């Protein structure tokens, strides 16, 4: 006779939200990962048992030359130089934005959270020595348990070949692997985008394969290459 499996008891972690101070509880499978406070809807990081208050998402991020922060409406002109540049986005699967589309993007982005799977969570790349946004980095969860994340970066053509993209991706990888405890980082690149391929290899991502004519981009079937890195590989390399 087949017996029903014995249910596994779920253990919860009780703590206070770092934003609103209310008491919350999440299953221990979320320890070290992001969740949304059910009271104030802000992102928090579930702490280990015994820690009284959860952690906030450590953003903005300061690097040697940049501040990685959330986008704001006043970024529209700088962003238009980037996403409105058809030559810059020739290896991406979307077309150049106009001014109205950029402003609409900024309005919608203000309500997006890192916790939302399937939606890009964008950070502006602002220079420290002047109030100039030279690019942005986009992150998005791919799995329901927040174990895998995708990443993409775009830098103004006038600021390329100066290491800004590398600096931004490395800072984002630190956030992804050490702050929000993601198991795997994965991204893809048009195989013709040699600069993009070089960047992914430079920051230590591992090529997992080339896919022949697997993506229809702007009316043309193109090859893509997929890159990934596990948290354990990142920690070992560090």
C-alpha positions in Angstrom: 0.0 0.0 0.0 1.3 3.4 -1.0 1.7 5.8 1.9 1.2 9.5 1.7 4.5 11.5 2.1 5.0 13.0 5.5 4.7 16.8 5.2 7.8 18.8 5.9 7.1 21.4 8.6 8.0 24.9 7.4 10.1 27.0 9.7 9.6 30.7 9.7 12.0 33.6 10.4 10.5 36.4 12.5 11.9 39.9 12.3 11.1 43.5 11.7 10.9 45.3 8.4 13.8 47.8 8.1 11.5 50.3 6.3 8.3 50.4 8.3 9.3 48.6 11.5 6.3 46.2 11.3 6.7 42.5 12.4 7.0 40.1 9.4 7.8 36.4 9.0 9.0 34.4 6.0 9.9 30.7 5.5 13.6 30.0 6.2 14.1 29.1 2.5 14.2 32.9 1.9 17.1 33.6 4.3 19.6 36.0 2.6 17.2 36.6 -0.3 14.9 39.5 -1.2 11.2 39.6 -0.4 8.5 42.3 -0.3 7.2 43.6 3.0 3.5 42.8 3.1 2.8 46.0 5.0 4.8 48.8 3.2 5.6 46.8 0.0 9.3 47.8 0.1 12.1 45.3 -0.7 13.9 43.8 2.3 16.4 41.0 2.7 15.4 38.2 5.0 17.9 37.8 7.9 19.2 34.7 9.7 17.2 33.6 12.7 17.8 35.7 15.8 18.5 38.9 13.8 15.9 41.5 15.0 15.7 43.6 11.8 16.0 42.7 8.2 18.3 44.4 5.8 17.6 47.0 3.1 18.7 46.6 -0.5 22.1 48.2 -0.5 21.4 50.8 -3.2 22.8 53.2 -4.4 26.2 51.5 -5.0 29.3 53.6 -5.1 32.2 52.5 -7.3 35.5 54.2 -8.0 34.1 56.5 -10.7 30.3 56.0 -10.6 27.1 56.0 -8.5 24.7 53.2 -9.4 21.3 54.4 -8.4 17.6 54.3 -9.3 16.5 56.2 -12.4 14.7 59.5 -11.8 12.7 61.7 -14.2 15.5 64.2 -14.6 17.6 61.5 -16.3 15.5 61.7 -19.4 17.9 63.7 -21.6 20.9 61.6 -20.7 18.9 58.4 -21.3 17.7 59.6 -24.6 21.3 59.9 -25.8 21.6 56.1 -25.0 18.4 54.4 -25.9 17.7 56.8 -28.8 21.0 55.8 -30.4 20.1 53.3 -33.1 23.7 52.4 -33.8 24.4 51.7 -30.1 21.5 49.3 -29.8 22.0 47.6 -33.2 22.6 44.2 -31.4 19.6 44.5 -29.1 16.1 43.2 -29.8 14.3 46.5 -29.5 14.3 49.8 -31.5 15.5 53.2 -30.5 13.3 55.2 -28.1 12.0 58.8 -28.8 11.6 61.4 -26.0 8.0 60.4 -25.2 8.9 56.8 -24.9 11.9 57.6 -22.5 9.6 59.7 -20.3 7.0 56.9 -20.2 9.7 54.4 -19.4 10.8 56.5 -16.4 7.3 56.9 -15.1 6.8 53.1 -15.2 10.3 52.4 -13.8 9.7 54.3 -10.6 7.1 51.7 -9.5 9.3 48.6 -10.3 10.9 46.6 -7.6 13.8 44.2 -7.8 11.5 41.6 -6.4 9.2 41.6 -9.5 10.2 38.7 -11.7 10.1 39.3 -15.4 10.6 43.0 -15.1 13.9 44.9 -15.4 15.1 46.6 -12.3 17.3 49.4 -13.7 20.1 51.4 -12.1 21.6 54.6 -13.7 25.3 54.8 -14.1 26.0 58.4 -12.9 29.5 59.8 -12.9 30.8 60.9 -9.6 32.7 64.0 -10.9 29.7 65.4 -12.7 25.9 64.9 -12.7 25.9 62.9 -16.0 24.2 59.5 -16.5 26.3 57.6 -19.0 24.4 54.3 -19.1 22.3 52.0 -17.1 22.3 48.4 -15.9 19.2 46.2 -15.9 18.7 43.2 -13.6 15.7 40.8 -13.5 14.9 37.6 -11.6 14.2 34.6 -13.8 13.1 31.9 -11.3 10.2 31.9 -8.8 12.6 31.2 -5.9 14.8 34.2 -6.8 17.7 31.8 -7.4 18.6 33.0 -10.9 19.0 36.5 -12.3 19.7 38.1 -15.7 21.7 41.2 -16.3 22.3 43.6 -19.1 24.3 46.9 -19.4 24.3 49.7 -21.9 26.8 52.6 -22.0 26.7 55.9 -24.0 29.0 55.5 -27.0 31.0 58.6 -26.0 32.0 56.8 -22.8 32.8 53.4 -24.1 36.3 51.8 -24.1 37.0 53.4 -20.7 36.1 50.5 -18.5 32.8 51.9 -17.2 30.7 48.9 -18.3 33.2 46.5 -16.6 33.1 48.6 -13.4 29.3 48.6 -13.4 28.9 44.9 -14.0 31.4 43.9 -11.3 29.6 46.1 -8.8 26.3 44.5 -9.8 27.7 41.0 -9.5 28.8 41.8 -6.0 25.2 42.9 -5.2 23.7 39.8 -6.9 25.9 37.2 -5.3 26.9 38.6 -1.9 24.0 40.9 -0.9 20.9 39.2 -2.3 22.3 35.7 -2.4 21.5 34.7 -6.0 22.5 31.1 -7.0 23.1 31.8 -10.7 23.7 34.8 -13.0 22.8 34.3 -16.6 22.8 36.5 -19.7 22.9 36.2 -23.5 24.6 38.3 -26.2 24.3 38.6 -30.0 27.3 36.7 -31.3 28.2 39.7 -33.6 28.5 41.9 -30.6 32.2 41.3 -30.0 32.5 44.1 -27.4 29.7 42.6 -25.4 31.2 39.1 -25.6 34.6 40.5 -24.5 32.9 42.3 -21.5 31.2 39.1 -20.3 34.4 37.1 -20.5 36.4 39.9 -18.8 34.2 40.0 -15.7 34.5 36.2 -15.4 31.3 34.8 -16.8 31.5 31.3 -18.4 30.3 30.7 -22.0 27.7 27.9 -21.9 27.1 27.7 -25.6 26.3 29.2 -28.9 22.8 28.9 -30.3 22.5 29.1 -34.1 19.9 31.4 -35.6 17.8 31.1 -32.4 16.6 34.7 -32.1 14.7 36.9 -34.6 16.1 40.4 -34.2 14.9 43.3 -36.3 13.9 41.0 -39.1 17.0 38.8 -39.1 17.7 35.4 -37.4 20.9 35.7 -35.4 23.2 33.5 -33.4 23.4 34.2 -29.7 25.9 33.1 -27.0 24.9 32.4 -23.4 27.1 33.2 -20.5 26.5 32.4 -16.8 28.2 32.2 -13.4 27.3 30.3 -10.3 27.5 31.9 -6.8 30.0 29.3 -5.8 32.2 30.1 -8.8 32.1 33.8 -7.9 33.0 33.2 -4.3 35.9 30.9 -5.3 37.3 33.4 -7.8 37.0 36.2 -5.3 
